[in-house]
Every structure is written in structure tokens, then in C-alpha cells.
């Protein structure tokens, strides 16, 4: 029977030696389980809405299975040691989001027929965006063979990220403004939100910069009010980038993304330096910025008023949040059942308020289970960040994982009236191309970092010492045994 042993370098080996498990079989089994859940959800929606099973289920099911198969084969080929739970969690979230978008399409199509209007379903478009996102997912896994190579282009990524954030601000409102926020670039039939991609580029820049300046952030510089600050020339680049990002986002009236950026950068700074004072200073700056934004922007005042008392204007500015609260209340603990509620009564139910639709039809239990899937996804990403051997990978992996949690807190907190509504999308669930594309790129980077963390180290064999030529070899006197 083979017994585990340990080699001189401390690596776990077996006798006879065998390869470490990649856990791709576990990933495939979990993907199959996610497919079963999504297929059952589609059937429930059809049974409750159409009272029959149509061919649409077959079309969506085959498309979903094809996407999962290609993603699994790509991970098996290019990131064989990646965490086996990251991709199944993403597949389940993406599938359930597609189910809910399809369910809302059915209700809105019926309403349009009653009113004699035309309605363009969003579910087929979401499938198309998912396929495009898969292409980007494959491209990242194929091109980024080592996440550490991203540090070579860190400043370029930072510059491109700031330009991507600022571009909608300089465009005319007809090409960039939607619901009061100038965050889009609309060209004919296509529109894209560059800020979704900018957040990944800027996280790469911040991670690389903090790695190179980590010691200076901890000690070097002057002492002001008991706080040791880095030198201005070392602190300058990150301050310029952070202020530029927040200033652009405030000018674009997209305060939700501003909060997301601010939280992620603050977390990465704390992880890099392990100094709580940066968290205190950051929270103080955030509170000051929030008060200034409240005084400057009327739409911020409106959202705060709706947060404090949405029933003060239930048919006007508070209509959306009031309908969402009624939907969550109707769902209760167990929910009305997939296809048996009225989520279409909430404006933007397939985008900003899709968690309210899920809470209505799946109830408190279903919504909590969905949030647990997000937490498992973020936890596995952070676990990979802790296990990876280089500091850049730790910071980048931690930042990418925390971005998922932060974005989820901002959107779910707004829908449930825990915090003022900010208007950002729920990762993988909400309808929208930009969010889906950017988040699949984020997952590809997490898988790459996870693969590096779990990949066994190759033992380096000592180089053989060169032998002296026979003509130059020293004579060794050997005593004859007695």
C-alpha cells in the first residue's frame, strides 16, 4: 500500500509518486448540479406562467449547457489547479439570473399584448452577452498565463482605467446619460458602461503600486497628528488616481460606483500595510465626501429622502423602492413560487431590482441561499489570495473578491432599504452586457490566481558539480586496510 512521505524540501509526496488531484471532476459534478437547479427553475416558471412546457426551455437549456461545457474545458486545459467551486458558483448565479429575466419577459410580453404594444425580450440578449463574456473569459485564461506579468503594464492599466471612467463625462448627454447618470457610451444600437472594465484595470494598478511602495506606506515620511505618512512623491500617484476616479464619478453623478471604488481601494491599502489608521482616515474622508455630495446634488438628496421615508411620495420618487418592499413582503419566508409572483410591478426589475424579484418569488430563504452562494464565491477567491505565494497576487485576488462582496452589499442594501439606493447592478444576475463581460474577466483572473496558489511547486534538482579533468585531479592517498 502506498504510504505518504515527505521529501527533503518539505513537499508532500507519495510512494509510488502520483500527481496531485486537480479537482476538475468535482467542478464538473457541481456544474451538473447547477444545471439541474437552473433547468428545474425554468420548468417551474413555464408551469406557473404558461401552464405548459414550451420549446423555449430546450433552447435556453442547451445554450446554458454549451456555455458551461466550454468554460469547464477551458479551465481544465489552461487552469487545471484552479479552485473547483468558483466556476460552479458563477454558473448557478448566471443561470438563475437568466431564469428570472426570462420570467419577467413572459409577464411584460403578456402586458404588452394587452396594451397592443411591442416588447423585445431581454433573455435572448442576455444569452448573447453571456456568449461574448465567455469569449473574453477564454481570452484572459489563454493570454494571462501568469498573473504576475500584469505588473509590467500596471501604470498603463491605471491610465486606461481613468480614461475609461472619464470618457462618458465629456460626451454629450444624448450619448452618455441614462436616468441622470453619465456613465454610458451609446453608439447606435450598442451601449457599454466603461466603468465596469475600469474597476478591474484600476485594481491591477493599485495592487501593483502598493506592492512596490508597501514599506514606504508603513514607515517612511513625516509624522502628522501621530500618523506616519509616506513621502509625497510616493503617496502622490495613488492619491492622484483615487481623487481623479472619485472626482470623475461624482461629476458623472454615479455615486454607487464611487462607493465601490472607494471601499475596494481602502481594503487593498489596509491589507498591504496592516495599519488600521488608513481605515479610520478613509472612513473620515468618505463621510466628508458624502456630506458634500448631499449638499451639491439634488438626486442624492432625493435618494436619501426615499431611504428615510419612501412612503412620503409612494407614487412619485419613492414608487420604485415602495414596490420593491411590497414585493419582498409578499414573498415572506418561503416566497410565492417561481412564476407565481408579480415582480414586473417593480420598475427595472430585471436590472437594479432583480434581487427584489428573487426575494418575492423565492422568499427570504431563497434570497439568503443566493447570498450564501455569493459569499462562498468571495470566500474561495479570498482563500486563493491568501494561499498564493506572491504579494501582488494576494492583493489583486483579495481586491477582486472584495469587489464582489462590496458590490453585493451596495445593491442589496439599497433594495432592502438598509442604505440609500445607488443604482449599480447585481453581479451575474442582472440583465446587462457591460456588467456581465467585466465580471467574467474578473472571474478569469481569480481562477488564474487560484491556479497559481494550488499548483504544486516543482522541486528544483541541484545542479551537478563539474568534475575536474582526469589530468588535473588531485591525488588522494588511501590507506590499505589492515
N, C-alpha and C positions, 0 to 999 in steps of 0.2 A: 504494500500500500504506500502511495506517495506521501511523504511527510514534508510539511513546510519547514524551511530553514531560513537562515539569514546570511547573506554574503558579507564580506568584509566591509563593504561600503554602507551597510545598514539597509539594503534593499530587500524587500520581501520576495523570496524565490521559492520554487517548489522543486521536488526531486521525484520524478524527472521534471525538467523545466517545462512550463507551459505559458501561453500568452495570458495576460490579464484580461478579464472579461470587459468588453466594450459596452454591454448592456443595451445593445441595439434591439435585441429580442424583446426586452422589457418595454422599450419605446414602441415597438410595433404592436405589442399587446395593448398598451394604453391607448394608442391611436385607434385600434379596433374598438375599444370600449367607448371612446369619444364618438366614433362614427355611429355606434349603436344608439347612444343617447340622442344625437342630433337627428337620426332617422326616426326614432320614436317621437321626438318633438314635432317633426314635420307631419307625421301621421296624425298626431293629436290635433294639430292646427287644422288640417284638412277635414278631420272628422267633425270638429266643432263648428267650422265655418261653412264648408261646402256640403257636409253630410255625405261625402263620398271621397274616395281616393282617386286623384287625377294623375295624369302623366307628368305633371309638374314636379311631383315628388321624385320620380325616377330621374328627371333631368338634373334637378338640384343635387340629388344624392350621388349620381355618377360624377358630376363636376367636383363635388366636395371630396369624394374618394380619390379622384385623379390628382387633385391638388395635394392631398395628404401623402399619397404614394410617391409623388415626385419629391416632395420635401423630405420624406424619410430616406429615400435612396440617396439624395444629395448629402444628408447628414452622415449616412453610413459610408459614403465614399470620401468626403472631404473633412469630416469632423467626427471620426469614429469613436472617440473617447468622450464626447460631449455628454452633458447631463441628460439622462433618459426621460426626465419629466418636463423639461422646458417646452419642447415641441408639442407634446400632447396637451398641455395646459393651453397653449396658444390655439391649437386646433379646436379644442372644446369651446373656448371663448368666441372664436371666429365663427364656428358653426352655429352656436346659439344666437349670436348676433344676426346671422343670416336668416335663421328661423323667425326671429322677431320682426325683422324688416319685411319678410315675406308675409307674415301675419298682418302687419299694418297695411301692406299693399292691398291685401284682399278687402279689408274694411274700407279703405279710401277708394278703391275701384268701385265697390258697391255704392258708395255715397255719390261718386261722380256719375254713375249711371242714373241714379235717381234724379240728379240735378241736370242731366243732359249735357254733361261736360266730359272732356277727355282727361285721362290720367295716365301718366307714364310711370310704370312700376320701377321701384328702385332696386329690388332684389337682383334682377339680371345685371344691372350696372355694378352692384356690389360683387357679384361673381367675377365680372370682368376686371374690377380693380384688384381683387384677390389674386387673379392670374398674373397681372402685371407686378403685384407685390412679390409673388413667388419668383418671378424673373429676377428682380432686384435681390431677393434673398439668395438665390443661387449665385448671382454675380459677386456678392460680398463673400460668400464662402469660398468661391473659386479664386478670387483675386487677392483677398486678405488671408494669406496662408499663415501669417504670424502677426498677431495684433500689435506687437512692439514696433513693426515697421510704420505704423501710423504716426509715431512721434516725429518722423522725418518731415512730415508735412503739417505739423501742429499749427504753426503761425499762419500758413496758407489756409488751413481749415477755419481758423479763427476769423481771418479777414473775409473769406467767402461767407461764413455764417452771419457776420454783421451786415454784409451787403444784402444777403438774402432777407434779413429782418427788415432792413431799411427800404428796400425797393418798393413795397406797397405804399409806403408813406409818401413817396414822391410822385406816384402815379395819380392820375385824375380819379376822383371818387367813383366815376362810372366804371372804372376798370378794377377798383380795389376795395370798395366799401360794400359791406353786407351787414345789415342790422346795426349800423352805427360804428362798426369796427373796420378799419382799413388794413386788413390782413390778407387779402386775396390778390391774385393776379388772374384776371379773366381775359382770355383771348378767344373770341368767338364762342364755340360750344364747350370749350375746355376751360376749367379753372383749377387753380392749385394754390395751396397755402404754404408759402416757402418757410414760414416759421417752424413748421413741423420738422423739416430737414435741418434747419439752422440749429435746433436744440442739440442734435447729435454732433454736428460739427463743432459747436462751442464746447460741448462736454469733452471732446477729444483734446481741444486746445487747453482747457482748464486743467485736465488731468496731466497733460504733458508739462505744462508750465509749473504746476505745483510740485511735480516730481523733481524738476530741475532746481526749484527755489525752496524746497522744503525746509532745509536747515536755516535759511535766511528768514523765513517766516517765523521760526521758533525763537531765534535769539538776536540776530544782528539788527542794528539800528538804534534809535533813540527810545528813551523811556518817557511816555506821556501819561500822566494820571495813573501811574502804576502799571501801565501796559507797555510791553516791549514791542515796538512797531518795527517792521522791516525798513530798510533804506528805501527812499522814494524811488530810486531808479529800479529797484527790484519789485516794489509794490505797484509801480506805475502801469505796466501792461495789463495786469488783471483788473486794476481799478478802471482803466480806460475802457476795456472791453465790457466790464459789468455795467458801468454808467451808460455807455453807448447803447447796450442792449435794452436796459430798462428805460432809457430816455426815448428810444425809438418806439418801444412797445406802449409807453404812456402816450406818446404823440399819436400812435395808431389807435388808441383807446382800447387796447387789448390787455386789460389788467389781469385776466386769468393766466395768460401765458407769462406775464411779468412775474406773477407769484410763483409759477412753476420754475422759471429760470432762477429766481432768487433763492428758492428753497434748495434746489439741486446744487448750486454753486456753494451755498453755505454749508451743506452737508459734506461736499468734497473738501472744502477748506478745513473743516473740523477733523475729518478722517486723516488728512495729510499731516496736520500739526498736532492733533490730540490736545488742543487748548480750548477750554470752554469759553474763554473770553471772546473768541471770534463769534461764537453763537450769540452771546449776550449783545455784542456790538451789532451783529447782523439783525437781530430782532429789534433792537432800538431803531436802526435805520429803516426797517420795514414799517414799524409803527408810525414813524415820522413821515415816510413816503405815503402811507395810506391816508393819513390825516390831510396831507397836501392834496392828494388826488381827490379826496372827498370835497375839498373846498373849490377845486378847479373845474371838475367835470360834473355836469348835471346827470349824466347817465349813471355815474357812480352813486350819486345821492338817491336816484330812483331805485337802484338795486338794493341799497341799504334800507330804504323805506319799505320796499317789498319784503325784505328779510325780517324786519322788525314786526310788521303788521301787513301781510299780504291781503287780508280781508278788508282793509280800508278802501281798496279800489278793486273789488273782485272781478269786475267786467272790463277793466282797463289795464293798467300796468301790472296789476297783480294777478291777471287771469291765468297766466301760464303756471305759476307756482301753485295757485289755488287748485287748478285742475289736477296737477301732479299729486298734491296732498290728498285730494279726494280719491284719486286712483289708488294710492298706497293704502288709504283707509279702507277702500272697498276690498282690496286684496286680503287684508288682515294677515293672519298667521299662515294659512295654507294656500291662499290665492284663489282666484276664480277658475283657474284651469287655462291651459294654452288654447287660445282661440275663443274663449268664453267671456272675455272682458271687453272693455271699451277703451283701449289705450289710444286710439286715434283721436279721442276728445282732447288730448293734450297737444298743443302746438309743438312742432319739432320733436315729435315722439320717437322718430327713428334716428335722430342725431343727438342733440343735447340732453334730451329727457328719455333716452331709451332705458335707463335704469328704473325710471318710474313705471314704464310699461312692463318691465320684467317683474317689478315688485307687485304690480296689480295682478298679473296672471299666475305668477309662481309664489306670491306671498312673501312673508318675512323669512320663512325657512328657505325658499328658493333663492331669494336675494342674498341671504347670508352665505349659502353654499357657493353662489357665484363669487362673492367677495373672498371666500376662502380659496378659490382657485387662483384668484389674483395674488393673494398672499403667498400661496405655495410657489407660484411663478417667481415672485420677487425674492422669496427666501432661497430658492435654488440658485437664482442669479447671484445673490449676495454670498451664498456658500461657496460658489465657484470663485468669486472675487477674493474671498479670504484664503482659498486654497492655492490660487495661482502664485507663482514664485517671484514675479517682478512687481515693483511698486506701481508702475503705470497701469498694469492690468488690474491691480487691486482697486485703484482709484476709478478707472474707467468702468469696470464691472460694477462697483458699488454705486457709481453715479447713474448708470443705465438702469439698474434695478430700482434705485430710489426714485427715479423719474416716473416709473410705472406706479409706485405707491403714491407719490405726490399728486400725480395727475388723477388717480382714482379718488383720493381724498378731496381734491378740489371739486370734482364734478359731482360725486355722490353727496358730499357735504352741502353743495348748493341745491341739489334736488330735494334733499330731506330737510332743508331749512336749518342746517347746522351752521352754515356760513352763508354770506351773500352769494347769489348766483354769479358765476363768472363766464359761462358760455364756451367751455372747451369740451372736446369730445371724449367719450369713454374708449380707451384703447381696445381695438379688435371688435368691439360690439357695435359701435355707432356706424351709421352709413357715412361714407366719405372716402375719397381716394387718397388725399394727402396724408391723413392720419394713418390709414392702413399701410401705405407704402413706407412711411417713416418708421412705423413700429415694427414692420417685418425686417427692415435694415437693423433696427436696434436688437431684435432677437438674434439675427445672424451674428452680430458682434458678440452678444452674450454667449452663444454657442461656441464661437471661436475661442473666447476666453476660457469657457468651461472645458473645452477640449485640451487646451494647454495646461489647465490645472490638474486634470485627471490622467493625462498621458504619462505613462511611466518614464522615468529618466533612463536614458541609455547609459549603461555603465561604460566608462572610458577605460580601455585597456592600457596599462603602462607601456610606453614605448620601449622596445628592446634596446639595451645599451650596445653601442657599436663595439665590435670585437677588434682588438688590436691585431694588426697583421702578424703572421707567424714569425717573420723575421725580426719584428720589434717586440715580441712578447718577452716579459721578464721571466727569468729562471726562478723556479720555485723549488727549494730544497725539501725533499720528502724523506723523512727518517724511516729506515727499514724497521718493520715491526719485529720485536724480539720474540 
